[in-house]
Amino acid sequence: MRSPLSILFITVIVTIAVITASCGGGGGADSTCDPGAVQACPCSGGAPDGTQVCNGDGSAWGECDCGSADTDSDTDSDGDTDTDTDTDTDTDSDSDTDTDLDSDTDTDTDTECGLGPFEIAGALQTNVTDITFTEAVVGIYHKQDVDSVEDGCITRIYLWLRTDGGCVLFLKAENEYSAEGGLLVQDMSFSADSACPDFIDDVEGVYVDEGGMVTAEIEPGVEKVPCENAPECCFDSTLTVRLQGVLEEETSSNALTVGETMIVIEGEFSSNGSTSVSCPVGMYAEADTDTDVDTDTDTDTDSDTDVAWCDTTSLCWQNPPNDGTFTWQEAVDYCDGLSWGGHSDWRLPNIQELMSLVRGCVNGTETGDLSMSACGVTDPDCLEEACVWSGCASCDYLAGPDDDPAGCYWDPDLTGECVAFYWSSSPNADAVDEAWGVTACFGYPNLKQESLSVAARCVRNGP
């Protein structure tokens, strides 16, 4: 049961609500505006007109909305956008710059130089079908040397040719050049697998050279890499592969006939240098040089035109020397058997005798005095590499005496190839397969592998 006071309070509330309802109207004649109505209203500062809405009881218009919220929102949005845009732009710019730098560096070092792609022309001619290769992998090596005559000579080439990821022809060429200028292939194999067109199961297999290849060589487009004393060199050139002969399958009696083949690989190659290798045999030989013919000609000829040059030490030198090339043992044998200029007591000079020819180099001799002529190397007392004086190799290339127009470091009356390396009879005491010699364009002693074909000038005791 409610108390009299509660009943009185409820009664008062209801009474007020009734009075309000009867006087508030729903947009009657006394109303200011229709509830919910919208009208334009002026905004300050020259801004466009805003809008205002009539309140729920029609008694008054609401505040004029001049877009302040939108303006603030736009401002904030623009501010955020500008800030984000600037930030994104800066970030992208930095990222692009870093990416470009990293990408260019990686591309130049690891991708572009030596890794292809290469242009390949020609096909392997076989009795089964002709194989056209689509991909090449190349490895090239050269001699790195302060001696500009030998520096950069290409010593070894590895080559893989393949098509569709298989059908691989592998070649390794090194040690010796042919008369046509190709580095002779020493190892060869052809993997005839399912990637080789027309090679059915019965003729698939690995074919190798068992001595049946008549021609197998790779001719580089340059005799030397175009970099001086460099551990690495990147250069544009070509490799020309010439093949002809017969290959034998390793596990069967199958033979693969290779017809006259020429394949040319063109592109940008990379070569690695080494200071511990020698230039291949025959690199400096002329294509038409025949050592045996020259030897026979000199031996059989005893004419007035064969004139020896004798120095102040009573040594007489073959002048001009034979224009052929010899391995070290061939040079020893050639001079021992030489009958020339009316004499048959010729021999290959030892290292100090050969160095006595040097003129115009501070480490050589101006008079032929053997005691000062060998840069510390003497036969037989000191034939180790350590015998060479530390400053011996200091004369500039082809900067010999002024009276020698060719710049050779020898007497101008001597003739012969100035830039050739000439054998001495003195072996290297540190290595069984090397011997001492002299290059006239530098005027100091050096070592070469005995298998290398170079020049020789014979000597005899005069008069």
Residue pairs with C-beta under 8 A, 6 or more apart in sequence:
24 57
25 31
25 58
26 35
26 58
27 33
27 34
27 35
27 58
31 57
31 58
31 59
32 54
32 58
32 59
32 60
32 61
33 39
33 54
33 55
33 58
33 60
33 61
34 54
34 58
35 54
35 55
35 56
35 57
35 58
36 53
36 54
36 56
37 53
37 54
38 51
38 52
38 53
38 54
39 51
39 52
39 61
40 49
40 50
40 51
41 49
41 50
41 51
41 52
41 61
41 64
41 65
41 66
42 49
42 50
42 64
43 49
43 50
43 64
43 66
43 67
44 66
47 66
47 67
48 66
48 67
49 66
50 64
50 65
50 66
50 67
51 64
51 65
52 61
52 62
52 63
52 64
52 65
53 61
53 62
54 60
54 61
54 62
55 61
55 62
112 268
113 234
113 268
113 269
113 270
114 138
114 140
114 234
114 268
114 269
114 270
115 270
116 135
116 136
116 137
116 138
116 267
117 135
117 267
118 135
118 136
118 138
118 265
118 266
118 267
119 265
119 266
119 267
120 132
120 133
120 134
120 135
120 136
120 161
120 263
120 264
120 265
120 266
121 263
121 264
121 266
122 241
122 261
122 262
122 263
122 264
123 130
123 131
123 132
123 133
123 261
123 263
124 130
124 131
124 133
124 161
124 169
124 190
124 243
124 258
124 261
124 263
125 258
125 259
125 260
125 261
126 256
126 257
126 258
126 259
127 256
127 257
127 259
128 192
128 198
128 199
128 203
128 256
129 196
129 197
129 198
129 199
131 163
131 167
131 169
131 196
131 197
132 163
133 161
133 162
133 163
133 167
133 169
133 263
134 162
134 163
134 164
135 161
135 162
135 163
136 159
136 160
136 161
136 162
136 265
136 267
137 158
137 159
137 160
137 162
138 157
138 158
138 159
138 160
138 239
138 265
138 269
139 156
139 157
139 158
139 159
139 272
140 154
140 156
140 157
140 158
140 220
140 225
140 269
140 270
140 271
140 272
141 154
141 155
141 156
141 157
141 271
141 272
141 273
141 274
141 277
142 152
142 153
142 154
142 155
142 224
142 225
142 233
142 271
142 272
142 273
142 274
143 150
143 151
143 152
143 153
143 155
143 273
143 274
143 275
143 277
143 278
143 279
144 151
144 152
144 229
144 230
144 231
144 273
144 274
144 275
145 151
145 229
145 275
146 229
146 393
147 439
147 442
147 446
148 228
148 397
149 419
149 421
149 439
149 441
149 442
150 278
150 279
150 421
151 224
151 228
151 229
152 224
152 225
152 226
152 227
152 228
152 230
152 233
153 223
153 224
153 279
153 280
153 283
154 183
154 220
154 222
154 223
154 224
154 225
154 271
154 280
155 174
155 274
155 277
155 278
155 279
155 280
156 172
156 173
156 174
156 183
156 277
157 171
157 172
157 173
157 174
157 183
157 218
157 220
157 239
158 171
158 172
159 169
159 170
159 171
159 172
159 173
159 218
159 239
159 241
159 265
160 168
160 169
160 170
161 168
161 169
161 241
161 263
161 265
162 168
162 169
162 195
163 195
163 196
164 195
165 195
166 191
166 193
166 194
166 195
166 196
167 191
167 192
167 193
167 195
167 196
167 199
168 189
168 190
168 191
169 188
169 189
169 190
169 191
170 187
170 188
170 189
170 190
170 191
171 185
171 187
171 188
171 216
171 218
171 241
172 185
172 186
172 187
172 188
173 182
173 183
173 184
173 185
173 186
173 217
173 218
174 183
174 184
174 186
174 280
175 184
175 186
175 280
175 281
175 451
176 183
176 184
176 280
176 281
176 282
177 183
177 184
177 280
177 281
177 282
177 283
177 285
178 184
178 217
178 282
179 282
179 285
179 287
179 288
180 217
180 219
180 242
180 287
181 219
181 287
182 217
182 218
182 219
182 240
182 242
183 217
183 218
183 219
183 220
183 280
184 216
184 217
185 209
185 213
185 216
185 217
185 218
185 243
187 209
188 208
188 209
188 213
188 216
188 247
189 206
189 207
189 208
189 209
190 206
190 207
190 208
190 247
190 256
191 206
191 207
192 199
192 203
192 204
192 205
192 206
192 207
192 256
193 199
193 204
194 204
196 204
203 254
203 256
205 249
205 250
205 251
205 252
205 254
206 249
206 250
206 251
207 247
207 248
207 249
207 250
207 254
207 256
208 247
208 248
208 250
209 216
209 245
209 247
209 248
210 247
210 248
212 245
212 246
212 247
212 248
212 255
213 243
213 244
213 245
213 246
213 247
213 258
214 244
214 245
215 242
215 243
215 244
215 245
215 260
216 242
216 243
216 244
216 245
217 241
217 242
218 239
218 240
218 241
218 242
219 239
219 240
219 242
220 237
220 238
220 239
221 237
221 238
221 239
221 240
222 235
222 237
223 283
225 233
225 235
225 271
225 273
226 233
226 235
227 233
227 235
229 273
230 273
231 272
231 273
232 270
232 271
232 272
232 273
233 270
233 271
233 273
234 268
234 269
234 270
234 271
235 268
235 269
235 271
236 267
236 268
236 269
237 266
237 269
238 264
238 265
238 266
239 264
239 265
239 269
240 262
240 263
240 264
240 265
241 261
241 262
241 263
241 264
241 265
242 261
242 262
243 258
243 260
243 261
243 263
244 258
244 259
244 260
244 261
245 258
246 255
246 256
246 257
246 258
247 255
247 256
247 258
248 254
248 255
248 256
249 255
249 256
278 448
278 449
278 451
278 452
279 452
280 452
281 327
281 451
281 452
281 453
282 325
282 453
284 325
284 420
284 421
284 453
284 454
285 324
285 325
285 453
289 323
289 324
289 325
290 324
291 324
291 325
291 326
291 330
291 334
291 453
294 322
294 323
294 324
295 322
295 324
295 334
295 337
295 338
298 322
298 338
298 340
299 337
299 338
299 339
299 340
301 340
302 339
302 340
302 341
302 342
306 340
306 341
306 342
307 319
307 341
308 316
308 317
308 318
308 319
308 341
308 343
308 460
308 462
309 316
309 317
309 319
309 411
309 413
309 414
310 316
310 317
310 462
310 463
311 317
311 356
311 357
311 368
311 411
312 367
312 368
313 356
313 368
313 369
313 370
314 461
314 462
314 463
315 349
315 353
315 356
315 368
315 459
315 460
315 461
315 462
316 343
316 459
316 460
316 461
316 462
316 463
317 357
317 414
317 457
317 458
317 459
318 338
318 340
318 341
318 346
318 457
318 458
318 459
319 413
319 414
319 415
319 416
319 457
320 415
320 416
321 415
321 416
321 422
321 455
321 456
321 457
321 458
322 334
322 455
322 456
322 458
323 416
323 417
325 453
325 454
325 455
326 334
326 423
326 453
326 454
326 455
326 456
327 450
327 451
327 452
327 453
328 423
328 435
328 448
328 450
328 451
328 452
329 450
330 453
331 348
331 423
331 456
332 348
332 423
332 425
334 348
334 456
334 458
335 346
335 347
335 348
335 456
335 458
335 459
336 346
336 347
336 348
338 344
338 346
338 458
339 346
340 346
340 458
343 460
345 460
345 461
346 458
346 459
346 460
347 425
347 458
347 459
347 460
348 423
348 424
348 425
348 456
348 458
348 459
349 424
349 425
349 457
349 458
349 459
350 379
350 424
350 425
350 426
351 374
351 377
351 378
351 379
351 383
351 424
351 425
351 426
351 436
351 437
351 438
351 445
352 370
352 373
352 374
352 377
352 378
352 379
353 370
353 424
353 459
354 422
354 424
354 436
354 437
354 438
354 445
354 457
355 364
355 365
355 373
355 374
355 375
355 377
355 438
355 445
356 365
356 368
356 369
356 370
356 373
357 368
357 410
357 411
357 414
357 438
357 440
358 364
358 365
358 373
358 409
358 410
358 438
358 440
358 443
358 444
359 365
359 366
359 400
359 401
359 404
359 409
359 410
359 411
359 443
360 366
360 395
360 399
360 400
360 401
360 404
360 409
360 443
361 394
361 395
361 400
361 409
361 442
361 443
361 444
362 394
362 395
363 375
363 389
363 391
363 392
363 393
363 394
363 395
363 443
363 444
364 373
364 375
364 395
364 409
364 443
364 444
365 372
365 373
374 445
375 388
375 389
375 392
375 444
375 445
376 382
376 387
376 388
376 389
376 392
377 383
377 387
377 388
377 426
377 436
377 445
378 387
379 424
379 425
379 426
379 436
380 426
383 426
383 427
383 428
383 429
383 436
384 428
384 429
384 430
385 428
385 430
385 447
388 444
388 445
392 444
392 445
393 442
393 444
393 446
394 444
395 409
395 442
395 443
395 444
397 441
397 442
398 406
398 407
398 408
398 418
398 419
398 441
399 407
400 406
400 407
400 408
400 409
400 410
400 440
400 441
400 443
401 409
401 412
403 412
404 410
404 411
404 412
405 412
406 418
407 418
407 441
408 414
408 418
408 440
408 441
409 440
409 441
409 442
409 443
410 440
416 440
416 455
416 457
417 455
418 440
418 441
419 439
419 440
419 441
420 439
420 440
420 454
420 455
421 437
421 438
421 439
421 446
421 448
421 454
421 455
422 437
422 438
422 439
422 440
422 454
422 455
422 456
422 457
423 435
423 437
423 448
423 454
423 455
423 456
424 435
424 436
424 437
424 438
424 445
425 435
426 435
426 436
427 434
427 435
427 436
427 450
428 434
428 435
428 436
428 447
431 447
433 449
433 450
433 451
434 447
434 448
434 449
434 450
435 447
435 448
435 450
436 445
436 446
436 447
437 445
437 446
437 447
437 448
437 454
438 444
438 445
438 446
439 446
448 454
